[in-house]
Structures are given as structure tokens and as C-alpha cells.
Amino acid sequence: MRLRVEFTTEPFDLDEAPAHAVVAREVVQSADLDAVDVGPFGNTAEGGADEVLTAVDSLLRKALASGATRVSLQINVIAEDSK
């Protein structure tokens, strides 16, 4: 099964990326995922279910430990041939 995760961390800072946002992005960029897209107001990544769920666990723990007061995320099951 393939999954797509979309997430944001708060609080926002338009002048400089907060530590929690940087940490969350580093987690997905270094995970064994594909189709990773990071942006200032949202991030997405796709991969196998185990890889996505492992990355989500890590990004939640690390973002909260780095000062996030809210993490919004959505996980969708996607077709195997989607990229």
C-alpha cells in the first residue's frame, strides 16, 4: 500500500522557518520516501505505508520537541501506480 502525507507545523513565522518546521522537513527529506515536496505553507511526501508511517511518527515527535504547538496532517491511500 502506498500513502501520501500532507502536513504543516505551527506556529508560523513568515520571516524565518521555525525550528519545528525545519526538523519536520528534514525528517521527510531524509526518510526513504519519494515525491517529497516541501514548501512554506505545506509539505507532501509519498511512499510505502511502513516508510510513511515511520516518518510521520518521527516528524511528530521531533517537531513537538522542537517547539511546534500544532501539527496538522492528512494521510491518503493512493493507487500503486501514482507518483
ABEGO torsion letter per residue (X at the ends): XBBBBBBBBOBBBAABBBAAAAAAAAAAAABBBBGBBBBAAEBBBBEBAAAAAAAAAAAAAAAAAAGBABBBBBBBBBBAABX
